Amino acid sequence: MRIRARKSKLPPPNEFKETSMRIALLIATLATTLAAAPASANALCSVGDRAQVSWKGQWYPAKVTKVNEDQTKCFIRYDGYGSEWDEWVGSDRIKVSGRAMPGFQVGDSVQVKWKGEWYPASVISTKPDMWKIHYDGYAESWDEWVERDRIRHR
């Protein structure tokens, strides 16, 4: 009985080297592209942005000096105030100037601040910078119009 040698299905060594080089080049190109990508379009703010910040029901001009890692909070300095007033603020308290803020549409599930607590609700109507909401599990008599500082996505 004679055993026949099987032909190898593997490519010659030079093709391995060429394929490995192509993969390495592709990975390097992808890494460079991702590193150069701009901050997320959904970022709440960027360092240097001018903004209006809500504090105790009033809006004050401020400048963004830092952004947290997941880009959901902005560290701000109020115009005309010292660093002791600097603070981190989230989307419920900041309006970045010259930038379209994420809005809400009819049917969106949201949370609404009422007397210091966040409650689940749905958007039932909109107008510029205001949203009419219906609190989940409550009668229509509780429906109300709210501004940006009292509404956030769930």
Helices and strands as residue ranges (DSSP letters): H 13-36, E 50-55, E 58-67, E 74-78, G 83-85, E 87-89, E 94-96, E 109-114, E 117-127, E 130-135, G 140-142, E 144-147, G 148-150, E 151-153
